[in-house]
Amino acid sequence: MPIHQPQQRTDAQSDRTGVRQAEAALVEHYPRLVRLAYVVLPPGLGRHRRVLTAHAVVQRALPAAGSKASSPRVPAQSRRTGPSASTEGTSADRGPAHPAYGWVRLRVLRAALAHERRPRWWPGRLPAPAALRPALPVVWGLRLFPRAGGVDELALDRALSAVDGPVRAAFALHLLEGLDESGVRELLAEAAVADPAGAVRRAARLGRPDRAGAQAMLRSGEFDPCTVQTRPSDLLRRRHRVRAAAVAAALCVVAGGLTVAVEQGARGGGEERSPAGVFAPVLDPAELMRTAAERWADTSRLDFTAWPARGGRTDDDALLGRALRAWAEPPESVRVSTTPGTAAAPPAEPPRLLFADEVDGAAVVLFHDSADRVVRYAEPLSGAGGAALDFARTDDADVTTGAAVVVSRTADGARFLLAPWIAESTTRDLLAPDTPGRPLEVGPDGVTAEVPRPAAGGACGTWPVLQLRSSEQIVEKHAFLVTDLGDLAPVHLTYTPKPGRGAPARQPREATSTEALLAWARTACSLRTLAGSGVRSVNNWAFAEQKLPEGGASADWLCTRADTWRGPGRVLVQFLSPAASPTEPASVVADRDDTALCSRFGQHVLAGTHWKAPSGRWYVLAAGSRAVTRIEASGAVRDAAGGPTFAVRAPRDADVELTASLREGGTLTAVH
């Protein structure tokens, strides 16, 4: 009997079926796709723009209705065999398996990565072209932020901000989408990433050793742009903007005629449009955002967005206009400085005014913008000196790291503008741990008296710090230390106590206790090596205590970790041998840049040094953190000892390799 052949689908039918399935996949997995886009997008966009851009990227993933050029064929169904044939959908470990979802995900990935790519001819100070495209959704009058996480989520976000888009994409595809390394490489290659294998290798180092914890944090509210908090952008200037809109509408007719003339002139003269012209709408002093004076007391987000505008020249439009124009396109006469990893690009939207006044012979203006930057403009009141423009990152600043900003710095000292939640301020010397703090005078506008600067070179005889106390409206009895390392934002100093027997791992705490001050008295001078490197906070972790050979006293081992605003950290391992003076500098036995050691993602450390006993004999000493159960030495000396400390007789210059065994398995090599 005749066999009836099934009717073949036409190309148009296949296209329509594929696009319908892609639409269904996008709707079903919308939150998952938006979270992926949010993680991949450049953190420099700021949290508000990043939330909106993540939604825009996903909403633009489908081809436009009726568009033939942008309607690629999505497979109508997936033929799967084997035991997993019935496991379509999603799980905690694998992403949705349907090819329509894979096609949408690839479109989202390409669009998110495009926000970090600049053509070679594109001006380096401007955002990537993709970031300038208008896109829905648009939110007027509100700022959107994912729910704030804890210290661990903040550390992960800072680590992600320190790598490029392909690395963030590889990290997210592995932990959020459940793809293995080969799958991530293939998908990145399809998304036109230049070095997929390199991105996968670098992503593998993020979040270690606790990858499961990193995965849980990526799925938390900190990285969920679908569950957001809202705050007003600027309540005080809404009415002025409405009136300005009416005036702007009346001027549109005139502007239309001028546009024709300008375009004709540009064609004739061949002149390029300046960046200041591109960003002119956000560089108007009348559009500056200003926070209400008591806003900080009614918000759970204590950072620079809660700072009111202070100073006697906050209504000086001429000064503010000069500062904004210098920011948009600095002339050669303006000295520009940036902390490492900080973009000097013009603001993408009107910045927030923090301060404008005269300080130490200069007119000073401070701004904060949506890209989490503090910008300081200073012009001399007299003389022929040029203006200065300083940029500093302030990603996810909090009650301590957003507590002060330098408004003026001279050869002898610096003045700070304090946050509105600071109720008490004193100064103290880290090299005089037993001396109480001295009151620091603060003006009604929040500007402090001049605070001496730490010595940049030569003898290290003093180390001034600010001891600040938060208002009881924020937290009771909360005092903390910050110090000036040459950047706009002072550095927050903390301390992690020695491990207790059988106790869980300690967490960093404020460095105001006697134990913390004694530790900082011996390590403060090592802070000079961190000056000008964009450091956010420095923690002294007392990771081990060791009984010295020959019946000697005890010595302490400290890991001094400096975290930068851009993410990477630097570690100094310091050995505190018994000393006659409480301020005798510790010995730096290891120095490592761009490392996760001594952080949430590097909880184990091992270090060693040579030590001379009072008898004149030399030893190799070693110590590890609380999870170290055995230390072994090889090379010029071979020996081993159980526990987290180790000591063996050895020549002064003996070349010894140290390794340790960890309680939960694995080994550790000594940091150098």
C-alpha positions in Angstrom: 0.0 0.0 0.0 1.3 3.6 -0.6 3.2 5.2 2.2 2.2 8.8 2.9 5.2 11.1 3.4 4.8 13.8 6.1 4.4 17.3 4.7 7.6 19.3 5.0 7.6 22.5 7.0 8.3 25.7 5.0 11.2 27.9 6.1 8.6 30.6 7.2 6.7 28.1 9.3 10.0 26.9 11.0 11.0 30.5 11.7 7.6 31.3 13.2 7.7 28.1 15.4 11.2 28.8 16.5 10.6 32.4 17.5 7.4 31.4 19.3 9.4 28.9 21.3 12.1 31.5 22.0 9.4 33.8 23.3 8.1 31.1 25.6 11.6 30.4 26.8 12.2 34.1 27.6 9.0 34.5 29.5 9.5 31.2 31.5 13.1 31.9 32.4 13.0 35.7 32.5 14.4 36.1 36.1 17.2 33.6 35.3 18.2 35.5 32.2 18.1 38.9 33.8 20.3 37.7 36.7 22.8 36.3 34.2 22.9 39.7 32.3 23.3 41.6 35.6 26.4 39.6 36.6 28.0 39.9 33.2 27.3 43.7 32.7 30.1 46.0 33.7 29.8 47.0 37.4 31.0 50.5 36.4 27.5 51.2 35.1 26.4 51.6 38.7 23.7 49.4 40.4 20.7 51.5 39.1 21.8 51.5 35.5 22.9 47.9 35.7 19.5 46.8 36.9 17.7 48.6 34.1 20.2 47.5 31.5 19.9 43.9 32.5 16.2 44.0 31.9 16.7 45.9 28.7 19.2 43.4 27.4 16.8 40.5 28.0 13.8 42.3 26.6 15.7 43.1 23.4 16.9 39.5 23.0 14.0 38.6 20.7 13.9 39.8 17.1 11.6 42.7 16.4 8.2 41.8 15.2 8.1 41.4 11.4 11.8 41.5 11.1 13.2 39.0 8.6 16.9 39.9 9.0 16.9 39.4 12.7 14.7 36.2 12.9 17.1 33.3 12.8 15.7 29.8 12.9 15.4 28.3 16.4 15.0 24.5 16.4 11.3 23.7 17.0 12.1 20.7 19.1 15.0 18.8 20.6 15.6 15.2 20.0 17.2 13.7 23.1 18.0 10.1 23.8 19.3 8.1 26.7 18.4 8.3 30.4 18.1 12.1 30.5 15.6 12.3 27.7 12.8 13.3 30.0 14.7 15.8 32.0 13.7 18.9 30.1 13.6 22.1 32.1 15.8 23.5 34.8 17.4 22.2 38.0 19.8 23.6 40.6 22.8 22.3 38.7 21.9 22.6 35.0 20.3 25.3 33.0 17.2 24.7 30.9 18.0 22.2 28.2 15.6 23.3 25.4 17.5 24.8 22.4 15.2 27.8 22.3 16.4 28.8 25.8 20.0 28.3 24.6 19.4 30.6 21.7 17.9 33.3 23.9 20.7 32.9 26.4 23.3 33.4 23.7 21.6 36.6 22.5 21.5 37.9 26.1 25.2 37.0 26.6 26.3 38.8 23.4 24.4 41.9 24.3 25.7 42.0 27.8 29.3 41.6 26.7 28.8 44.3 24.1 28.5 46.9 26.9 32.2 46.5 27.7 33.5 46.4 24.1 34.8 49.6 22.5 35.8 49.8 18.9 39.5 50.9 18.4 38.4 54.3 17.1 36.0 54.9 20.1 37.2 57.5 22.6 38.5 55.7 25.7 36.8 58.1 28.1 33.3 57.4 26.8 31.2 54.4 27.7 31.0 51.6 25.1 28.5 52.3 22.2 26.1 49.7 23.5 25.8 51.6 26.8 24.6 54.7 25.1 21.7 53.2 23.3 18.3 54.3 24.7 16.4 51.3 25.9 13.3 50.4 27.8 12.5 50.0 30.7 13.0 53.6 31.8 12.4 54.8 35.4 11.8 58.4 36.2 12.2 59.8 39.7 13.3 56.5 41.3 16.6 54.7 41.9 16.5 50.9 41.8 18.9 48.7 43.7 19.1 44.9 44.4 18.7 44.0 48.1 22.0 44.5 49.8 23.8 41.4 50.9 26.4 40.9 53.6 30.2 41.2 53.8 30.7 38.0 51.8 28.4 39.1 48.9 30.1 42.5 48.9 33.5 40.8 48.6 32.3 38.7 45.7 30.9 41.7 43.9 34.2 43.5 44.3 36.1 40.5 43.0 33.8 40.4 39.9 34.3 44.1 39.3 38.1 43.5 39.1 37.8 41.2 36.1 36.5 41.7 32.6 33.2 40.7 31.0 34.2 37.4 29.6 35.5 36.2 33.0 32.3 37.3 34.7 30.4 35.5 32.0 32.4 32.3 32.4 31.9 32.5 36.2 28.1 33.0 35.9 27.7 30.3 33.2 29.4 27.8 35.4 27.8 28.6 38.7 24.4 29.9 37.6 23.8 27.9 34.4 25.6 24.7 35.5 27.7 24.4 32.4 31.0 22.5 32.6 34.2 24.1 31.4 33.9 22.8 27.8 30.3 24.0 27.6 31.3 27.5 28.9 34.2 27.7 26.3 31.9 26.8 23.5 29.2 29.3 24.5 31.8 32.1 24.9 33.3 31.3 21.5 29.8 31.6 20.0 29.4 35.0 21.8 32.6 36.2 20.0 34.9 36.2 23.0 38.5 36.4 21.9 40.0 34.0 24.5 37.3 31.7 25.9 39.8 29.3 27.4 41.6 32.1 29.2 38.3 33.5 30.5 37.4 30.1 31.9 40.8 29.7 33.6 40.6 33.1 35.3 36.9 32.5 36.3 38.0 29.2 38.0 40.1 31.2 40.4 37.2 33.3 41.6 35.3 32.2 44.6 37.8 29.6 45.7 38.0 27.6 47.9 34.3 27.9 48.7 32.8 27.6 45.3 29.5 26.3 46.7 29.3 29.4 48.9 30.0 31.6 45.8 27.2 29.8 43.9 24.8 30.5 46.8 25.8 34.2 46.9 25.2 34.6 43.1 21.7 33.3 43.6 21.1 35.6 46.6 19.3 39.0 46.5 22.5 40.9 46.1 22.6 39.7 42.4 18.9 39.6 41.8 17.8 42.5 39.6 14.2 41.3 39.7 13.8 41.9 43.4 14.8 45.5 44.0 14.5 48.3 46.4 13.5 51.8 45.3 14.5 55.3 46.5 13.7 58.7 45.1 16.3 60.3 42.9 15.6 63.9 43.9 12.4 65.1 45.5 13.5 68.7 46.1 14.0 69.6 42.4 11.0 67.8 40.8 9.0 71.1 40.5 12.0 72.9 39.0 12.4 70.2 36.4 8.7 70.3 35.5 9.0 74.0 34.9 12.2 73.5 33.0 10.5 71.0 30.8 7.8 73.5 29.8 10.5 76.0 28.9 12.4 73.4 27.0 9.3 72.6 24.9 9.0 76.2 24.0 12.6 76.3 22.9 12.4 73.2 20.7 11.2 75.2 17.7 14.3 77.5 18.0 16.5 74.5 18.6 15.3 72.8 15.5 16.4 75.7 13.4 19.7 75.9 15.1 20.3 72.2 14.6 20.1 72.6 10.8 22.6 75.4 10.9 24.9 73.4 13.2 24.7 70.3 11.1 25.5 72.3 7.9 28.5 74.0 9.7 29.7 70.6 10.9 29.6 69.2 7.4 31.5 72.2 6.0 34.1 72.4 8.7 34.5 68.7 9.4 34.8 69.2 13.1 34.1 66.4 15.6 31.5 66.7 18.2 33.1 67.0 21.7 32.3 64.7 24.6 31.0 67.7 26.5 28.3 68.1 23.8 27.3 64.5 24.1 26.9 64.7 27.9 25.6 68.3 28.1 22.1 67.4 29.5 23.7 65.9 32.7 26.3 68.8 33.2 23.8 71.5 34.0 24.2 72.7 37.7 20.4 73.0 37.9 20.1 69.2 37.4 22.5 68.2 40.2 21.0 65.8 42.6 20.8 66.9 46.2 19.9 64.8 49.2 17.7 66.1 52.0 19.7 66.9 55.2 18.0 64.2 57.4 17.8 61.5 54.7 20.6 59.5 56.3 18.5 58.9 59.4 15.6 57.4 57.4 17.4 55.0 55.1 19.1 51.6 55.5 21.6 52.5 52.8 24.3 54.5 54.5 26.7 55.5 51.8 27.4 58.6 49.7 23.8 58.6 48.4 22.7 59.6 51.9 25.1 62.6 52.1 23.4 66.0 51.9 24.9 68.9 49.9 26.9 71.1 52.4 29.1 74.2 52.2 28.6 77.9 51.6 28.8 77.7 47.7 26.3 74.9 46.9 24.2 77.5 45.1 27.1 79.0 43.1 26.1 77.9 39.6 29.2 79.5 38.1 31.5 77.4 40.3 29.5 74.3 39.8 29.3 74.8 36.1 33.1 75.1 35.8 33.5 72.0 37.8 31.1 70.0 35.7 32.7 71.3 32.4 36.1 70.3 33.7 34.8 66.9 34.5 33.3 66.5 31.0 36.4 67.6 29.1 39.3 68.6 31.2 41.5 71.4 29.6 45.2 71.0 29.6 45.5 73.4 32.6 43.6 71.0 34.8 45.6 68.3 36.6 43.7 65.0 36.6 44.4 62.1 39.0 42.6 58.8 39.4 43.0 56.0 41.9 43.8 52.7 40.2 40.8 51.2 38.4 38.8 54.4 38.4 37.3 55.8 35.1 37.6 59.5 34.4 34.7 59.5 32.0 31.9 62.1 32.2 28.9 61.2 34.3 26.1 59.2 32.5 23.5 61.1 34.5 23.4 64.1 36.8 25.8 63.5 39.7 25.0 64.2 43.4 26.4 67.3 44.9 28.1 66.6 48.3 30.0 69.8 49.0 30.9 73.2 47.6 32.9 75.8 49.6 36.3 77.5 50.1 38.9 75.5 52.0 42.6 76.3 52.4 42.7 78.9 49.7 40.8 76.9 47.1 37.2 76.6 45.9 36.4 72.9 46.3 33.4 70.9 44.9 32.7 67.3 45.7 30.4 65.1 43.6 29.2 61.5 43.7 27.8 59.8 40.6 25.9 56.6 39.7 29.1 54.9 38.7 30.1 54.9 42.4 32.8 57.5 42.1 33.6 60.5 44.2 35.0 63.4 42.2 36.8 66.4 43.7 37.3 69.6 41.8 39.5 72.3 43.3 40.5 75.7 41.8 42.8 78.3 43.5 41.1 81.4 44.8 44.1 83.5 43.8 47.4 83.0 41.9 48.1 81.4 38.6 47.9 77.8 39.6 45.6 75.5 37.6 42.6 73.5 38.9 42.7 69.9 40.0 40.3 67.1 39.3 40.5 63.9 41.4 38.6 60.7 40.9 38.2 57.8 43.3 36.1 54.6 43.3 33.6 54.1 46.2 31.8 50.9 45.1 29.3 49.8 47.8 30.6 52.2 50.4 29.1 51.7 53.8 28.9 53.3 57.3 32.7 53.1 57.7 34.1 53.3 54.2 31.7 56.1 53.3 32.3 58.0 56.5 34.8 60.7 55.3 36.3 62.2 52.2 39.4 64.4 51.8 38.4 68.0 50.9 41.9 69.6 51.2 45.4 68.2 51.5 48.6 70.2 52.2 52.1 69.1 52.8 51.4 68.9 56.5 48.0 67.5 56.8 44.5 67.0 55.4 41.0 68.1 56.2 38.1 65.7 55.9 34.4 66.1 55.2 32.6 63.7 57.6 29.4 61.8 56.9 26.3 63.2 58.5 26.0 60.1 60.7 29.3 60.8 62.5 28.5 61.9 66.0 32.1 62.1 67.5 35.5 62.4 66.1 39.0 62.2 67.7 42.5 61.6 66.5 45.0 59.2 67.9 48.5 57.9 67.1 48.8 54.2 66.2 52.3 54.2 67.5 51.1 55.4 70.9 48.5 52.6 71.7 48.2 53.6 75.3 47.5 57.3 74.6 43.8 58.2 74.4 42.4 60.0 71.5 42.2 63.8 71.3 39.0 65.6 70.3 39.0 66.7 66.6 37.3 70.0 65.9 34.6 69.8 63.2 32.8 72.8 61.6 29.1 73.1 61.2 29.5 72.0 57.5 31.2 68.8 58.5 34.8 69.8 57.6 37.4 68.8 60.2 40.4 70.7 61.4 43.6 69.8 59.8 44.8 66.2 60.6 48.6 65.5 60.4 49.5 63.2 57.5 51.4 59.9 58.1 55.0 60.1 57.1 55.5 59.1 53.5 59.2 58.3 53.9 62.1 58.5 56.3 61.6 57.7 59.9 58.2 56.4 61.0 57.7 58.1 64.3 53.9 58.6 64.3 50.9 57.4 62.5 47.8 59.6 62.9 44.4 58.1 62.4 40.8 59.3 62.9 38.7 57.5 65.4 35.1 58.1 64.5 31.9 57.2 66.3 28.6 56.6 64.5 25.4 58.2 65.7 23.3 56.1 68.1 20.6 56.3 65.5 22.7 54.0 63.4 24.3 51.7 66.0 25.2 52.0 69.6 28.8 52.3 70.8 30.2 51.9 67.3 33.7 53.4 67.0 36.1 52.7 64.2 39.5 53.9 62.8 40.3 55.3 59.4 43.6 56.6 58.1 44.8 58.7 55.1 46.8 56.8 52.5 46.8 59.6 49.9 43.4 58.9 48.2 40.2 60.8 48.4 38.6 58.2 50.7 40.5 57.3 53.9 41.1 53.6 54.6 39.1 51.6 57.2 41.3 49.7 59.7 40.1 46.5 61.2 41.4 43.6 63.3 40.7 39.8 63.5 41.7 38.3 66.9 43.8 35.1 67.4 41.9 31.8 66.8 40.3 30.3 69.9 40.7 26.7 70.7 37.7 24.8 69.4 36.0 28.1 68.5 34.7 29.0 65.1 36.8 31.2 62.8 36.8 34.8 64.0 35.5 37.7 61.9 37.1 41.1 61.4 36.1 43.7 63.9 36.8 47.3 64.6 40.5 48.0 65.6 39.7 49.9 68.8 40.4 47.2 71.4 43.6 47.1 73.4 44.7 43.9 71.6 44.0 45.5 68.2 45.8 48.7 69.0 48.9 46.8 70.2 49.0 44.8 66.9 48.6 47.9 64.8 51.3 49.7 66.8 53.8 47.2 65.4 52.4 47.1 61.8 51.3 50.6 61.1 54.4 51.7 59.3 53.9 48.9 56.7 50.9 50.9 55.5 53.3 53.2 53.7 53.7 50.6 51.0 50.0 50.9 50.2 49.8 54.6 49.7 48.0 55.8 46.6 46.9 52.3 45.5 43.1 52.8 45.9 42.9 50.8 49.2 39.4 50.5 50.7 40.2 48.7 54.0 43.1 46.9 55.7 42.7 44.1 58.2 45.2 42.7 60.6 44.5 39.0 61.1 46.4 37.3 64.0 46.3 33.9 62.4 48.7 32.1 64.8 50.6 32.3 68.1 53.8 30.4 68.5 55.9 29.4 71.5 59.5 30.1 70.5 62.3 27.5 70.9 64.7 27.4 73.9 62.0 28.3 76.3 61.5 31.7 74.8 58.3 33.8 74.9 55.5 33.7 72.4 55.5 35.3 69.0 52.5 36.3 66.9 51.9 35.9 63.1 49.8 38.5 61.4 48.3 38.6 57.9 47.8 42.2 56.9 45.4 42.3 54.0 44.6 45.4 52.0 41.4 45.3 49.9 41.1 47.8 47.1 37.9 49.4 45.8 38.4 47.7 42.5 38.6 44.2 44.1 42.1 42.8 44.1 44.0 42.7 47.4 47.6 42.7 48.7 48.8 40.7 51.5 51.8 41.2 53.9 52.5 38.4 56.3 54.3 39.8 59.4 56.2 38.1 62.2 55.9 39.8 65.6 58.8 38.5 67.7 59.1 39.5 71.3 60.2 43.1 71.5 61.4 45.6 74.1 59.2 48.3 72.7 55.4 47.9 71.9 56.1 49.9 68.6 59.0 47.9 67.3 58.1 47.2 63.6 57.2 43.6 62.8 59.2 41.7 60.2 57.6 41.3 56.8 58.1 37.7 55.8 55.8 37.5 52.7 54.4 40.0 50.3 51.8 39.0 47.7 49.8 41.1 45.2 46.5 40.3 43.5 45.6 37.4 45.9 42.6 36.1 47.8 44.8 35.1 50.7 43.6 36.0 54.2 40.1 36.8 52.9 36.7 35.1 52.7 38.0 33.3 49.6 41.4 32.4 51.0 41.0 31.3 54.5 44.1 29.2 54.8 47.7 30.6 55.1 51.1 29.2 55.8 54.3 31.3 56.2 57.8 30.8 57.5 60.9 32.8 58.4 64.4 32.5 59.8 64.8 33.5 63.5 67.8 33.9 65.7 67.5 32.8 69.4 69.1 34.7 72.2 71.7 31.9 72.3 72.8 32.8 68.8 71.4 29.7 67.2 69.3 30.0 64.0 65.9 28.4 63.5 63.4 28.0 60.7 60.0 28.9 62.1 56.6 28.4 60.4 53.0 28.9 61.3 49.7 28.2 59.7 46.1 29.2 60.2 43.7 27.2 62.4 42.9 24.5 59.8 46.6 23.5 59.5 47.3 20.1 61.2 50.8 19.3 60.1 53.8 21.3 58.7 56.7 19.7 56.8 60.1 21.1 55.8 62.2 19.9 52.8 65.3 21.0 51.1 68.3 22.0 53.3 66.4 20.8 56.3 63.9 17.9 56.4 61.6 17.7 59.4 57.9 17.7 60.3 55.6 18.6 63.2 52.0 18.2 64.0 49.8 21.2 64.6 49.8 24.7 63.2 53.3 25.8 64.2 56.8 24.4 63.4 60.4 25.1 64.5 63.7 23.4 63.5 67.4 24.2 63.8 68.8 25.4 60.5 71.6 27.5 59.1 70.9 31.2 58.7 70.5 31.1 55.0 69.1 27.6 54.7 66.8 27.1 51.6 63.8 25.4 53.0 60.4 24.5 51.4 57.4 24.4 53.7 54.1 22.6 53.1 51.1 22.0 55.3 48.3 19.5 55.6 44.7 20.8 56.2 42.1 19.4 58.5 39.7 18.7 55.7 42.3 17.4 53.3 44.5 19.0 50.8 47.9 20.7 51.2 49.1 24.3 51.4 52.5 25.8 50.4 54.1 28.7 52.2 53.4 32.2 50.9 56.5 34.2 49.9 
